[in-house]
Amino acid sequence: MAIWNTIRLSEIHPDRCDAEYFRKDYQDNIGNLQNSGETSSLGKLFKYINRGSQPFYDKSGTYKALRSVNVGFMNFNETRQEYVTESFFKSNNRGKVQKDDILITSTGVGTLGRTSIWFKDEKAYCDGHITILRNGVIDPYCMTAFLNSKYGITQFNQNYRGSSGQIEIYPYDLSKFIIPKCILPFQTEIGDKLRAAFELQRQSQTLYKKATELLEQVLGLDKIDYNKKNYYKTLNTTCVLERIIDPKFHNPKFDQIVTFLKHNFNTIELRKIADIEYGYMPMQDYELDKSKGIPLIRVTNITQELEIKMDDLKYIPNWVKVPPKKYVEKGDILMVQCGDTTGKVGYIYEDVKNHLFPSFCFSLKVIDKRINSLFLAALLKSKLMQILFDQTVMINTVRPNTTKPRFEKLTIPIFDEDFQLKISTMLIESNIAKKQSLELLAKAKNRVEQLIEEAINKN
């Protein structure tokens, strides 16, 4: 059903006449901000509002290059992380990031408006799809909380320009954002919540890095001396037995890795320690009402740190009969088996219950008591195991994919229980710190909204 909203000619913005800008829900939220009392604008509160610049990426570079995909809502991730060289960084100032800069993704459907603050002490560089806010007269951590509140998000949604997926928001439009002054007396209180949250994020990342680096060190990938020949050969009988003639599959480096593992560890095939199941393929439209649907984890919900992010889930209608094996349980491992992120690994912690896992993804349920499931997830994500996994991945169509029979044959090294427990404990502590961080971020955002709504009610 169409929704009508009549706008007077006198109310038309000087350079905006698109219907989307005048949506009633946007206008109502902006009206509430104006009714909260005295207001200012982002341009008056921050001296510097500008885009980064397009860098020259170099995988061997020293400094991180931040793109839209790397900026989340009050967090950062290393999805498809790019780098710039030290020489490029020194000679290009515009995109340099300083500590406590607010970073806003300024382009793209689904990414525009993601806002975080660079709380790290490391140098980085922003591309032209990110806007930098700097030198403000308000606590930047408090402002980050506001921009992530419903009043900030409304202004992102209202002020973007463009269509057909090519949307963006300009620094000029950002500078006009309405900022209620009722939050200013509480900016330190709100900012401190974010500072504590980001410190927990830092602790989480440190624990995760420590666990994964220790595992990589013990696996000893750097100790394998590969055969440096420019050619290799295989037997016809091997091709027939494996039913694969793809040259990549027969690369001798895979046999060298397996030989190395068998020489240094007890090993076992994956199928003997875990039950593996294909994911659920939706055959109907998603349910828009969450209360009437079954939550479906998608490949995009699996993070680079083994966790499952719970935002932007899809829902299968309750009336659909889904086999029990398509539901995840605590301790399950998810591994992407098709598409551009084939090999990505996720782990099901306590908070993910009664969710389905998707097609293009395997579920692994550990059946061997010697194996810690969280440790196995970390092991499958290690560089060495990712190389072995890549042997099973073929490009039969336009996308890489593997199959259950090939995946089940993966050679798995067995570690003693104490080492498994040490790694899994660090990962659990990392996960707990991240959850605590998210709780503080939510409290900061809710506090901003509470203050604004109290001011509205007073006026």
N, C-alpha and C positions, 0 to 999 in steps of 0.2 A: 504494500500500500504506500502510495506517495506521501511524503511529508512536506507540507507547505510552510514557508516562513517568509513573511512580507517585510521588505526592507524599504524604508523611505529613501528617496534620492539624496536627501540631505545627510543621510547616515553612511553613504557610500565612502569607503576609504579612498583617498586620492589616487592610489595606484592599484586598487584591488576591486574587481567587479565580479569575480568568480563566485558561484553559488556556494562552493565548499567553505569559503572563508566565512560566510554568514550563517553557517549551520547553527540552529537554535541552541544545541547543547554547548557549543563553543561560546556563543554569546552569553549564555547564562553563567558559565564559569568565569568568564572575563568580567561580567557584571558583578559577580560576587567579590572578585578581587578589588574592584573599584569601590565596592561598598564596605570594604574592610577598614576603611580609614585612609590615611595619607599613603600615597604610593610613590615609587620612583621607577626608574627604568634601568635595564641592564647596562645601557650605554653610559648612564651617569655614574653607575657604581663601579665600572671597570674601564680603565684607560686603554686597554689593549684588547681588541676583538678582531681576530684576523685568521684567515685560512693558513694551513701549512702549505708546502709546495711539493711537487712531484719529485721524489728522489730517484736516483739510479740504484736499483737493488743489486746486491752482491752477496751471495750465500756465504762467502768467506769474510764478510764485513764484521766490524767490531761492535757496532751499535744497532739496537733494534729500530726498525722502521715500522711505525704504527700506522695501521690502516683501519678502515671502518670495521672489518671483521675482528679486529683486536680489542675494540672498545665495547664494553658491555654496560649494563645499568649499574654504575658504581662498582665496576670491577674490570679487570683486563684478562685476556686470555691469549694464548700463543698459537691460535688456529692459523695455519699456513703462515707462520712467522717469517718475515723478510728482514734483511739487514742492509746497512749502508757501511761503506768503508770509512776509516778515520779521516782520510784526505777529503772525501766528499763532505763529511760532517763539519770539518773545520772551515771549509770554504763556502758553505751555504747556511746562512743564519736564519732564514725565515721560518723553516720548519723545526728548528731546535726546540725541544721541550725542557722547561725548567721545573724544578720541584714545586709542587702546589699549584701548577697550572690546571685549569679546568679544561677538559678535552670533550668536544661535542662532535658526534658523527653528523655530517651535514648533508649527506646524500643517501639515496637508496631506500626502496620500500623495505620495511622490516628492520632497517638499521638506523634510519634518520632519527635523531633525537636521543640516541644513547649517550649518556653523560657520566663521566667519571672524573677523578682528579688524580694527577700523577703524583702519588705519595712516595714514590721510590727515589732513592738517592742515585740511581743510574741514569746515564745520558741516553736520550732517544730522539727520534726524528719523526715528525708527523707528515703524512702526505696531504695533498690538496683536498681530500674529502673530509678532513677534520678541522674544526675551528677551535682556536686556542683563546681562552679568556685569561687575562693576566693583569696584575697591578690593580687590584680592587680595593675599595674602602670597606668591604664587608668580608667576613671570614669565608674564604673560598669553599671550605668544607660545608658550611651552612648553606651556601648558594647551590652546591652540588645536590644537597638534600632537597632543596626547593625545586630545582629543575627536574628532579625525578619524582616529585609529587604530582598529583593529578592536575594541579594548577600550572605546573611547568609543562607537563606532557600535552595539555590542552593547547598551549601556545605553540608548541612544535607542530601539532596536527593542524592548527589553523593557519600557520604562516608559511608553510612550505609552498613552493612554486613548481610548476611542471606537471606532467601527466605521463601515463603509459609506462610507469616504472622509472622514468627519468626525473625523479623529484629531488629537490634540494632546498636548503634554507640558507639565505645569504647573511653575512655579518650585519648588514644594514637591518634586516628583519629581526635578528637576534637582539640588536641594540635597543629595539622598541619594546622588548618584553616588559610586561608590567610586574614590578616587584613590590609586594606589600611591606610597608615599614613596620608592621606589627611584629614581624619576626626578628627585627634587629636587636631588641633588648635581650633576646634569648639565643643570639647567634653563637656564643661560646658554648653554651650547653648543647646545642644541636651539633655544632662542629666537633665537640669532644666525642660524641657518640660515633661519628664517622672516623675520627682519628683512631679510636679504640678498635673499630671494625676493621680498618685497613691494617692495623698492627696484627690483628688475628689472621687476616689474609696473608700477611707476610710470614707469620709463623707457620701457617698451613703450607705455603709454597716451599718454605725451607725444609719442613719435615718430609714433604713429598719428594723434593729433590734429593735429600739425603738418603731416603729409602731406595729410590731408583738408581742413584749413582752407586750405592753399595752393592746392589744386585748386579749391575753391569760389571762392576769390578770383579766380583766373584765368578761371574760367568766367563770372563776372560776372552771376549771377542777379539781384543787387540793382540792376543797371543797366537791367533791362527795365522799361519804362513800360507797364503793362497798360492796355488799354481798360477804362474804368470804367463802361461802360453796364450797366444792369440787365437788358438783354435782348440777344439776338443771334439771327441767322437764318442759314440755310444753304440751299443749292440742293437741289431734289429729285434732280437728277442726281448730286450728291455722295452723297446717302443711298443711291441705287441702286448707285453705283460701290463704295462702301465696305460696302454691305449692313448699315448700322448707322443706326438712327433714335434711339438713345439721345442725349438732349440733351447729356449730359456730353461725349461724343465730339466734338461740334461746337462746343464752347466756343472762342471765338476766341483765348483765351490760348495754346493749343497752337500755333496758326499764328504767333502773335507770337514765341514762343520759338524755333520753327524758323527764322523769318525772322532773328531776332537771331543765331542760330548761323551761318547761311549768310552773314551779313554780316561776321561777325568771324572765322570759321574756314573752312577747307576741310571739307566734310562728305561723308558717305557713308552709305548704308543699311547697317544691321547685317548683313543677309544677305550682303553682298558682302565682309565681313571675317571672318565666323565661320560655322561649321556649327552648326546648332542641332538638338538632339534632345530628344524627350520622355523622361521617366524611366521606370524599371522599376516595373511594378505587380505586387506579389506575388500569386500565385494559390494559395498553399498556406500552411500554418502555418509559423511561424518555427522554425528549428532551435535547440534549447536548448544543444547541445554545440558550442562555438565551433570545435573542431577539425574538425567535420563540416559547417561552414557557410561561406557567402560573406558577408563583412560588407556591410551595407546602410546607407549614410548616409541619415538621415531629415532632414526639414525642421528638426526641433528640434535637430539637431546643428550647424546653421549658426549661428555667433555673430554678434554685432553688429559685430565687427571683421574680417569677411571670412573668418575661420578656421573650420575644422571641428573641433569638440571630439570626442574619440574615446571618451568614456564613453557607456554606455547605447546601444551599437549593437545592431541586430538582425541576424539571420543567416538567409540563404536556404539550404536544403539543397543540398549539393554536387551531388546528382544532377539538379538542375534545369538545363535547358539555357537559358542566358541569352545573348541576342545580344551580340556584342562591343561594340556601340555603347552599351550600358547601363553599361559600366565607365568609371570616371573615370581620367584620366591627369594627370601633372604639368602644370600650366598651364591646366587646364580651369577654367571658371567655372560655378558653379551659381546659378540664379536661380529663386526660388519663383514659380510661375505660377498657384497656386490656394490659396484659404484666407485666414485672417486675417492671415497674414504675407506675402501676395503682394508681390513686389518685393524681398524680402530676398536678399542677394547673398553667396555664398561663393566662396572660391578654393582650388584644390587645390595645396597645397605638396608638397614632396618626400616627406614621411612618409606620405601617403595613397596606398596602392598596392593594386591589385586589389580595389577597393571598387566596389559598385554605387551609383548615385544613384537617388533615389526618384521615384515618380509625384508629380504636383503640382509638378514641378520641371523646369526646362530645363537642359541642358548646352550650353555654348558652347565650341567649339574654334576658336581663332583661326587663320585661314588666310592672313592678310595680313601679310607680314614687316615692314611699317611699324608694326604695332600690338603693343605690349607687353601681354601678357595680364593681368598683375597690375594694370597701369595701367588697362586696360579695366574690370576688376572694380571698382576704386575709382571710375572714372568712372560706371559704371552705378549705383553706390550714392550718388552725389552728389545733392544736393537738386534741382538742375535736371533731371537725367536721370530722377529718380524722378517728377517732375511729368509729364514727357513720357511715361514708361512708364505712368503712371496713365491716360492717354488710351486705352490699349489694353485697360484692365481694365474688364470689364462684370460685372454681377451677374445672370447668367442663371438661377441657381437661388437658393439661400440663401447662397452664398459667392461672393466676387469671384473672377474668373479671367480669364486672357487666353489667346490661342491663338498657336500658332507663326506663322501667316501675318501676324497683326497685329504680333507682336513683331519679326518680321524686318524690318519697314518702319521701325523706329525710326531716327531721324536721329542720327548719331554725328559729333561734331566730331573732327578729326584734329589732334593736337598734334605738335610736333617731337620727335625721338627723345631729345634731351637732357633735355627736361622730363619726358617719360615715364620715363626712367631715374632722374631725381632723385626722383620720387614713389615709384616701385617700390622703389628702394633703401631709402628710409625705412621702407616697409612691411615689407620683408624684415628689416631690423634690428629692427623692432618684434616681428616674429614670433620671431626668434632669442632676444630678451630674454625673451619669454613662455615659450619652451621651457626656457630655463635656469632660470627661476623655478619651473616645474613640477618640474624635476629636483631642485631644492633642497627643495621642499615634500615630495616623496617621500622624500628622504633624512632629513628631520626626523621624519616619521611612522615610517619604518622604524627609526630610532634609538630612538624611544620603545618600539616593540614589542620590539626587541632587548634593551633594558635590562630590561623586564618579564620576558621569557622567561629571561634569564640569572638573574634573581632567583628565578624559579620553580624552575629547575633546582638552584640552591644550596639551596633549602629542600625 
